[in-house]
């Protein structure tokens, strides 16, 4: 569902390559415990990591060992004739302990649920929702360039939900997906005293926002495994609080895209779509934004044991404080126009031994009242080795490198992470 992607974007960190363990959860067939008609699947992950630049700073960087403990539980059930309906409940807790920088330690919670209900062969329904309590590492998003004043990560809560209705049989030439989604993004209040007035105010209140999205995708089959897609979306982005009327960032975003989706064609699976996006701000004095956007991903399997994935995208994101949110700059950045390209290679050397290599670059162009006011060029590299000792125990060794070059030179940094992880299926 598209709202789930927006949830990830709202909580995403600036580094391109994910800092968490890169186990591929789709590659395991974990054992489950029958409990009251449900199947219970418990997992535990451990990770020991060395971080060369905890707060992503240009100078005076902090290096630390980090211990990460991540238990999770999945509860699933199939019901109805031939099990055509299913429900899934997930809970995950993550504790990260920084040994040389205790204030950067964190506790994250993620609770979600999903229901797939097949009314008949032409009508299907999916409902999904959840709650996230998470954090943003220092030096990412709103704390970029301000880590001298900030001594612990930002924390936030997200409540999200969505419903998707599909009309048309899976084998039909045409089908239609309609979606409605909602996301409420709230940062934990940080209260500061104004030295000139002695007034107490919430430093993070202007970041909070709600997204309401409605849209759909039309699929039309033009080949045995190829569909033309047409999709349209309308997103209402509403900020809860604005300190000054001239800083209102609420907007309506409209997006139309035309594309192709294919499967198992000449050893490839993927999609490619291009479109037009327009962002109209509620504040009449603010210049609206429009432009071309795209999204593409191609998965190529020249052999059964090796896979290449190439992806590219361009889309606008909400600004992360450039000129707003107590950050003083020469201009006001209304949005980020993000362009990203990525290539990944996964290879299975033996039944139990596999590797992954990922290279990604992105450009964040901050656009505002004086045109382009800032540009960041990000580079991310990941190399990983995975060993499955048996069906319930796997190990990983990862190296991650992140680098940012910026027209604001004080925001530049590089960062190295080396991690040893274990994944334990408890049954």
DRENPAKOL-822963 format. One line per field, with one value per residue (C-alpha): residue in one letter; x, y, z. Coordinates in nm, 4 decimals. Layout:
<recs>
aa: (A; ...)
xx: (X; ...)
yy: (Y; ...)
zz: (Z; ...)
</recs>
This chain:
<recs>
aa: (X; X; X; X; X; X; X; X; X; X; X; X; X; X; X; X; X; X; X; X; X; X; X; X; X; X; X; X; X; X; X; X; X; X; X; X; X; X; X; X; X; X; X; X; X; X; X; X; X; X; X; X; X; X; X; X; X; X; X; X; X; X; X; X; X; X; X; X; X; X; X; X; X; X; X; X; X; X; X; X; X; X; X; X; X; X; X; X; X; X; X; X; X; X; X; X; X; X; X; X; X; X; X; X; X; X; X; X; X; X; X; X; X; X; X; X; X; X; X; X; X; X; X; X; X; X; X; X; X; X; X; X; X; X; X; X; X; X; X; X; X; X; X; X; X; X; X; X; X; X; X; X; X; X; X; X; X; X; X; X; X; X; X; X; X; X; X; X; X; X; X; X; X; X; X; X; X; X; X; X; X; X; X; X; X; X; X; X; X; X; X; X; X; X; X; X; X; X; X; X; X; X; X; X; X; X; X; X; X; X; X; X; X; X; X; X; X; X; X; X; X; X; X; X; X; X; X; X; X; X; X; X; X; X; X; X; X; X; X; X; X; X; X; X; X; X; X; X; X; X; X; X; X; X; X; X; X; X; X; X; X; X; X; X; X; X; X; X; X; X; X; X; X; X; X; X; X; X; X; X; X; X; X; X; X; X; X; X; X; X; X; X; X; X; X; X; X; X; X; X; X; X; X; X; X; X; X; X; X; X; X; X; X; X; X; X; X; X; X; X; X; X; X; X; X; X; X; X; X; X; X; X; X; X; X; X; X; X; X; X; X; X; X; X; X; X; X; X; X; X; X; X; X; X; X; X; X; X; X; X; X; X; X; X; X; X; X; X; X; X; X; X; X; X; X; X; X; X; X; X; X; X; X; X; X; X; X; X; X; X; X; X; X; X; X; X; X; X; X; X; X; X; X; X; X; X; X; X; X; X; X; X; X; X; X; X; X; X; X; X; X; X; X; X; X; X; X)
xx: (0.0000; 0.1276; 0.0617; 0.3060; 0.5762; 0.4963; 0.5272; 0.8756; 0.9707; 0.8489; 1.0588; 1.3492; 1.6999; 1.9146; 2.1860; 2.1051; 2.2041; 2.0095; 2.2089; 2.0102; 2.0951; 2.0375; 1.8921; 1.6439; 1.3310; 1.1644; 1.4250; 1.3293; 1.0524; 1.0432; 0.8781; 0.5632; 0.3707; -0.0060; -0.1818; -0.5625; -0.6028; -0.3164; 0.0474; 0.2963; 0.6445; 0.8966; 1.2378; 1.5354; 1.8157; 2.1409; 2.3956; 2.7305; 2.8407; 3.1188; 3.0059; 3.2802; 3.0578; 2.7552; 2.6091; 2.7104; 2.9308; 3.1973; 3.4348; 3.4578; 3.2909; 3.2095; 3.2900; 3.1233; 3.0444; 2.6718; 2.4783; 2.1368; 1.8765; 1.5612; 1.2920; 0.9819; 0.6628; 0.4375; 0.0850; -0.0887; -0.4062; -0.5757; -0.9505; -1.2409; -1.2790; -0.9349; -0.7758; -0.8445; -0.8608; -0.5691; -0.4797; -0.1347; -0.0279; 0.3325; 0.5238; 0.8901; 1.1015; 1.4501; 1.6964; 2.0191; 2.2885; 2.5776; 2.8708; 3.0661; 2.7637; 2.4865; 2.2526; 2.2251; 2.0771; 1.7174; 1.4125; 1.1834; 0.8434; 0.6553; 0.3061; 0.1075; -0.1701; -0.3045; -0.6202; -0.6651; -1.0254; -1.1368; -1.5050; -1.5150; -1.2822; -1.3443; -1.3503; -1.0731; -1.0117; -0.6982; -0.6938; -0.3672; -0.2679; -0.0257; 0.1634; 0.5345; 0.7418; 1.0855; 1.3813; 1.5963; 1.9686; 2.1480; 2.2709; 1.9773; 1.6619; 1.5813; 1.9067; 2.1382; 2.4086; 2.2714; 2.4234; 2.6224; 2.2928; 2.1236; 2.2540; 2.0071; 1.8062; 1.4719; 1.1835; 0.8477; 0.5214; 0.3351; -0.0186; -0.1100; -0.3919; -0.5123; -0.7704; -0.7294; -1.0110; -0.9352; -1.1892; -1.1110; -0.9907; -0.6162; -0.6214; -0.8483; -0.7260; -0.8205; -0.8344; -0.8574; -0.7034; -0.8439; -0.6724; -0.7406; -0.4624; -0.3931; -0.0686; -0.0327; 0.3302; 0.4062; 0.7433; 0.7982; 0.7699; 1.0982; 1.0247; 1.2613; 1.2572; 1.2712; 1.5498; 1.4003; 1.0423; 1.0867; 0.8016; 0.8138; 0.7448; 0.7547; 1.0628; 0.9256; 0.5582; 0.6038; 0.7239; 0.4021; 0.1764; -0.1006; -0.1188; -0.4486; -0.4203; -0.6677; -0.5911; -0.5759; -0.4060; -0.5586; -0.3925; -0.4498; -0.2865; -0.1049; 0.0839; 0.1019; 0.2991; 0.2916; 0.0487; 0.0094; -0.0513; -0.2198; -0.2275; -0.3421; -0.3014; -0.4170; -0.2393; -0.3433; -0.0389; -0.1512; 0.0943; -0.0572; 0.1048; 0.2804; 0.4687; 0.4218; 0.1648; 0.4430; 0.5930; 0.2857; 0.3963; 0.0638; -0.0093; -0.2059; 0.0056; -0.1336; 0.0445; -0.0382; 0.1842; 0.1876; 0.3913; 0.4577; 0.4762; 0.6089; 0.7082; 0.9474; 1.0098; 1.3559; 1.4646; 1.3541; 1.0762; 1.0025; 0.8138; 0.8776; 0.6517; 0.6845; 0.4493; 0.3818; 0.3532; 0.2119; 0.2344; 0.0021; 0.0784; -0.2009; -0.0112; -0.1047; 0.2239; 0.4282; 0.5330; 0.3838; 0.5979; 0.5514; 0.7745; 0.8428; 0.8737; 0.9461; 0.9959; 1.1518; 1.2892; 1.4269; 1.5174; 1.7423; 1.8265; 2.0769; 2.1200; 1.9004; 2.1684; 2.2474; 2.0205; 2.0765; 1.8317; 1.8472; 1.6182; 1.5715; 1.3256; 1.2515; 0.9901; 0.9380; 0.9789; 0.8857; 1.1600; 1.3719; 1.4109; 1.6010; 1.5006; 1.2284; 1.2107; 1.4560; 1.7289; 1.8532; 1.9559; 1.9732; 1.6543; 1.3436; 1.3346; 0.9778; 1.0548; 1.3227; 1.3332; 1.4976; 1.6577; 1.7983; 1.9706; 2.0656; 2.2126; 2.2285; 2.3843; 2.2943; 2.4759; 2.4378; 2.7822; 2.6673; 2.3373; 2.4245; 2.6561; 2.5483; 2.6659; 2.5154; 2.6654; 2.4701; 2.5700; 2.3369; 2.3604; 2.1055; 2.0710; 1.8543; 1.7754; 1.6179; 1.3869; 1.2404; 1.1789; 1.5045; 1.5068; 1.7671; 1.8974; 2.0880; 2.1993; 2.3219; 2.4881; 2.4690; 2.6603; 2.5961; 2.7803; 2.6954; 2.8762; 2.7437; 2.8152; 2.5436; 2.5844; 2.2918; 2.4247; 2.0909; 1.7212; 1.7008; 2.0393; 2.1991; 2.4906; 2.5720; 2.8806; 2.8132; 3.0129; 2.8288; 2.9747; 2.7786; 2.8998; 2.7320; 2.8675; 2.6707; 2.6683; 2.6549; 3.0009; 2.9339; 2.6837; 2.9352; 3.0371; 3.1414; 3.0609; 3.1696; 2.9789; 3.0947; 2.8377; 2.8245; 2.4699; 2.2795; 1.9232; 1.7611; 1.4278; 1.3098; 1.1172)
yy: (0.0000; 0.3451; 0.4864; 0.2324; 0.3698; 0.7196; 0.5947; 0.4692; 0.7973; 1.0031; 0.7955; 0.7364; 0.8504; 1.0527; 0.7858; 0.5879; 0.2480; 0.1065; 0.0710; -0.2277; -0.5897; -0.6788; -1.0295; -1.1036; -1.2009; -1.3450; -1.6198; -1.8118; -2.0606; -2.0261; -2.2811; -2.1668; -2.2706; -2.3380; -2.1148; -2.0981; -2.1405; -1.8988; -1.9650; -1.7892; -1.7170; -1.5701; -1.4395; -1.2762; -1.0801; -0.9652; -0.7300; -0.5985; -0.2938; -0.0388; 0.3088; 0.5512; 0.8619; 0.8263; 1.1746; 1.2068; 1.5087; 1.6698; 1.7275; 1.6024; 1.2788; 1.0222; 0.6556; 0.3849; 0.0167; -0.0508; -0.3561; -0.4107; -0.6545; -0.7072; -0.9612; -0.9898; -1.1948; -1.2678; -1.4083; -1.5369; -1.7212; -1.8359; -1.8870; -1.9231; -2.1841; -2.3097; -2.0439; -1.7587; -1.5043; -1.4317; -1.2060; -1.1094; -0.9304; -0.8179; -0.6790; -0.5802; -0.4212; -0.2814; -0.1790; -0.0101; 0.0518; 0.2873; 0.2055; 0.5317; 0.7614; 0.6468; 0.9354; 0.7959; 0.4672; 0.4027; 0.1772; 0.1420; -0.0291; -0.1345; -0.2870; -0.3534; -0.5666; -0.6670; -0.8375; -0.9805; -1.0691; -1.2155; -1.1327; -1.3336; -1.3909; -1.0358; -0.8408; -0.8323; -0.6165; -0.5418; -0.3449; -0.2472; -0.0293; 0.0128; 0.2161; 0.3028; 0.4579; 0.5205; 0.7569; 0.9575; 0.9348; 1.2571; 1.4225; 1.3007; 1.4798; 1.7700; 1.7449; 1.7786; 2.0288; 2.0876; 1.8023; 2.0441; 2.1577; 1.8154; 1.5443; 1.2630; 1.1314; 1.2786; 1.0422; 1.0312; 0.8388; 0.7342; 0.6016; 0.4791; 0.2965; 0.2153; 0.0237; -0.1157; -0.2478; -0.4441; -0.5099; -0.7686; -1.1269; -1.1834; -1.3436; -1.0773; -0.8428; -0.5396; -0.4719; -0.1666; -0.0969; 0.1853; 0.3019; 0.5315; 0.5960; 0.8016; 0.8842; 1.0855; 1.1781; 1.3319; 1.4141; 1.3887; 1.7378; 1.9102; 2.2178; 2.5168; 2.8515; 3.1631; 3.3697; 3.7035; 3.6398; 3.3474; 3.1757; 2.7962; 2.6503; 2.3102; 2.2998; 2.0138; 2.1176; 2.2577; 1.9199; 1.7313; 1.6599; 1.4409; 1.2886; 1.1805; 1.0059; 0.8756; 0.7240; 0.4156; 0.2131; 0.0668; -0.2425; -0.3586; -0.6751; -0.6389; -0.9685; -1.2968; -1.1322; -0.7586; -0.4893; -0.1229; 0.0772; 0.4139; 0.5599; 0.8839; 1.0064; 1.3021; 1.3650; 1.6261; 1.7171; 1.9156; 2.0494; 2.0641; 2.3907; 2.6863; 2.9372; 3.2211; 3.2436; 3.3090; 2.9654; 2.7542; 2.4356; 2.2518; 2.1513; 1.9353; 1.7001; 1.5468; 1.2788; 1.0978; 0.8194; 0.5881; 0.2696; -0.0956; -0.3941; -0.7303; -1.0691; -1.3412; -1.1761; -1.2692; -1.3565; -1.0175; -0.8928; -0.5303; -0.2120; 0.1328; 0.4359; 0.8055; 1.0887; 1.4418; 1.5727; 1.9054; 2.0441; 2.3353; 2.5078; 2.6386; 2.9671; 3.1735; 3.3669; 3.0472; 2.9347; 2.5956; 2.3091; 2.0850; 1.8504; 1.5077; 1.2120; 0.8460; 0.5122; 0.1981; -0.1364; -0.4232; -0.7614; -0.9704; -1.3343; -1.4592; -1.7704; -1.9196; -1.8393; -1.4788; -1.1719; -0.8129; -0.5395; -0.1944; 0.0842; 0.4557; 0.7139; 1.0834; 1.2365; 1.5342; 1.4972; 1.7265; 1.9648; 1.8705; 2.2146; 2.4064; 2.7618; 2.6427; 2.4618; 2.6976; 2.6493; 2.9845; 2.9870; 3.2348; 3.0971; 2.9005; 2.5444; 2.4417; 2.0878; 1.8372; 1.7083; 1.3687; 1.1635; 0.8213; 0.5395; 0.2029; -0.1297; -0.4471; -0.7871; -1.0965; -1.4238; -1.7700; -1.9296; -2.2403; -2.3597; -2.1907; -1.9090; -1.5926; -1.2342; -0.8975; -0.5812; -0.2560; 0.0790; 0.3800; 0.7482; 1.0215; 1.3958; 1.6100; 1.9498; 2.1861; 2.4231; 2.7363; 3.1072; 3.1822; 2.8737; 2.6104; 2.6934; 2.3740; 2.0514; 1.7311; 1.4427; 1.1180; 0.7960; 0.4638; 0.1319; -0.1964; -0.5300; -0.8288; -1.1988; -1.4347; -1.7861; -2.0161; -2.2606; -2.4431; -2.3677; -2.1688; -1.9918; -1.7527; -1.5098; -1.1902; -0.9718; -0.6273; -0.3228; 0.0054; 0.3323; 0.6581; 0.9907; 1.3281; 1.6215; 1.9439; 2.3040; 2.3761; 2.2409; 2.2171; 1.9377; 1.7097; 1.3849; 1.0255; 0.7239; 0.3598; 0.0793; -0.2771; -0.5207; -0.8838; -1.0148; -1.3295; -1.4272; -1.6905; -1.8567; -1.9810; -2.2777)
zz: (0.0000; -0.0863; 0.2612; 0.4052; 0.1762; 0.3013; 0.6583; 0.5849; 0.4171; 0.7138; 0.9475; 0.7117; 0.7866; 0.5501; 0.4903; 0.1771; 0.3046; 0.5942; 0.9133; 1.0369; 0.9691; 0.6051; 0.6482; 0.3707; 0.5638; 0.2528; 0.2212; 0.5369; 0.6011; 0.9791; 1.2047; 1.3853; 1.6959; 1.6718; 1.9268; 1.9369; 1.5623; 1.4852; 1.3955; 1.6243; 1.4823; 1.7300; 1.6205; 1.7883; 1.6226; 1.7789; 1.6326; 1.7486; 1.5522; 1.5433; 1.4316; 1.3274; 1.3317; 1.5610; 1.4969; 1.1273; 1.1982; 0.9815; 1.2758; 1.6355; 1.5337; 1.8033; 1.7467; 1.9513; 1.9768; 1.9558; 2.0762; 1.9167; 2.0488; 1.8388; 1.9335; 1.7170; 1.7006; 1.4044; 1.4428; 1.1283; 1.0433; 0.7247; 0.7231; 0.4860; 0.2131; 0.1036; 0.3274; 0.0860; 0.3702; 0.6028; 0.8920; 1.0231; 1.3421; 1.3981; 1.6942; 1.6979; 1.9693; 1.9071; 2.1768; 2.0694; 2.3327; 2.2469; 2.4743; 2.4270; 2.3848; 2.6165; 2.5285; 2.1726; 2.2973; 2.1967; 2.2341; 1.9319; 1.9074; 1.5946; 1.6068; 1.2886; 1.1486; 0.8078; 0.6853; 0.3354; 0.2559; -0.0762; -0.1201; -0.4426; -0.7359; -0.8650; -0.5394; -0.2788; 0.0248; 0.2263; 0.5505; 0.7193; 1.0121; 1.2964; 1.5515; 1.5472; 1.8230; 1.6793; 1.6675; 1.4281; 1.4841; 1.5636; 1.2462; 1.0353; 0.9190; 1.1532; 1.3493; 1.0488; 1.1434; 1.4962; 1.6955; 1.9142; 2.0676; 2.0584; 2.2887; 2.2202; 1.9216; 1.8191; 1.8919; 1.7181; 1.7018; 1.3889; 1.3628; 1.0163; 0.8455; 0.4993; 0.3035; -0.0470; -0.2651; -0.5818; -0.8554; -1.1205; -1.1191; -1.0950; -1.4409; -1.5958; -1.8672; -1.6570; -1.2847; -1.0614; -0.7186; -0.5052; -0.1862; 0.1074; 0.3578; 0.6686; 0.8521; 1.1737; 1.2446; 1.5883; 1.7421; 2.1147; 2.2649; 2.3507; 2.5616; 2.5544; 2.7369; 2.5170; 2.6837; 2.5758; 2.6955; 2.9383; 2.7541; 2.7289; 2.3854; 2.2156; 1.9923; 1.7796; 1.7424; 1.3905; 1.2584; 1.3356; 1.0402; 0.9060; 0.5562; 0.4047; 0.0697; -0.1841; -0.5213; -0.7330; -1.0039; -1.3203; -1.4718; -1.8299; -1.9595; -2.2917; -2.2780; -2.0923; -1.8092; -1.8868; -1.7716; -1.8567; -1.5384; -1.4913; -1.1429; -0.9806; -0.6218; -0.4172; -0.0847; 0.1699; 0.3863; 0.6885; 0.9497; 1.2986; 1.4103; 1.2480; 1.4624; 1.2109; 0.9274; 0.6748; 0.7547; 0.6714; 0.4880; 0.4455; 0.0857; -0.1562; -0.3691; -0.6887; -0.8872; -1.2148; -1.3541; -1.6585; -1.6549; -1.7316; -1.4962; -1.6079; -1.4648; -1.5808; -1.9180; -2.0527; -1.6982; -1.5623; -1.3377; -1.2675; -1.3288; -1.4721; -1.4487; -1.5211; -1.4435; -1.3348; -0.9791; -0.8648; -0.5116; -0.4267; -0.0961; 0.1253; 0.1647; -0.1421; -0.1397; -0.1713; -0.5191; -0.6065; -0.7333; -1.0360; -1.2267; -1.3762; -1.1412; -1.2002; -1.0285; -1.1741; -1.0585; -1.2640; -1.1128; -1.3390; -1.2617; -1.5202; -1.3013; -1.0322; -0.7722; -0.8659; -0.8755; -0.9833; -0.8831; -1.0421; -0.9248; -0.9854; -0.8569; -0.8436; -0.6130; -0.3821; -0.0049; 0.2805; 0.3923; 0.6947; 0.8490; 0.5820; 0.6761; 0.9139; 1.2483; 1.4248; 1.1617; 1.0301; 0.6624; 0.3749; 0.2165; 0.3068; 0.1703; 0.0947; -0.0231; -0.1212; -0.4784; -0.4346; -0.7138; -0.6303; -0.8223; -0.6793; -0.7874; -0.5794; -0.6427; -0.4398; -0.5001; -0.3444; -0.3425; -0.1553; -0.0125; 0.3155; 0.2027; 0.0214; -0.0280; -0.1045; -0.2528; -0.2793; -0.4286; -0.4124; -0.4926; -0.4437; -0.4850; -0.2545; -0.4052; -0.1525; -0.3396; -0.1864; -0.2041; -0.3882; -0.6117; -0.5270; -0.1809; -0.1030; -0.2692; -0.1043; -0.2884; -0.0910; -0.1508; 0.0198; -0.0103; 0.1612; 0.1459; 0.3384; 0.3902; 0.5208; 0.6561; 0.7441; 1.0005; 1.0086; 0.9696; 1.2960; 1.3160; 1.0645; 1.0833; 0.8950; 0.8556; 0.7077; 0.6099; 0.5448; 0.4163; 0.3949; 0.2590; 0.2067; 0.0051; 0.0293; -0.0874; 0.2875; 0.3660; 0.7408; 0.6655; 0.4920; 0.6609; 0.6060; 0.8193; 0.8438; 1.0155; 1.0647; 1.2062; 1.3112; 1.3459; 1.4342; 1.3486; 1.5710; 1.4947; 1.8337; 1.6889)
</recs>
